[in-house]
Amino acid sequence: MQVVYPRCCGLDVHQQRIVAGLLVRGERGGLHQEVRPFGTTTAEILRLGDWLHAAGCTAVAMESSGVYWQPVFNLLEEAFTLLVVNAAHIKTLPIQYPQWTDGLPVGDC
């Protein structure tokens, strides 16, 4: 499989929180994963953008369900390649999702 975005992030956007999952492919092909929670205020979304920028992230994907993705898109659109995807399409992919406890993943994702 061809790597399209070696440094990318997936966002789980809710009304009061955003969970960001950063995925970075190393020089030897290994993967580094990091998950962090953020709030949904302007300051928190900008802090998310700063974290992604510092990690060298170039692409961010989020589901289009609801309207909560819109402020995130508006604040990050100039700095990143943003992908707004259909939630129904994501659910059909053969991806193993982490177990969630209190909004944060437990164990490897």
Secondary structure as UniProt FT lines:
FT   STRAND          7..13
FT   STRAND          18..25
FT   TURN            27..28
FT   STRAND          31..38
FT   HELIX           42..54
FT   TURN            55..56
FT   STRAND          59..63
FT   HELIX           69..76
FT   TURN            77..79
FT   STRAND          81..85
FT   HELIX           87..90
FT   TURN            91..92
FT   STRAND          99..101
FT   TURN            102..103
FT   STRAND          104..106
//
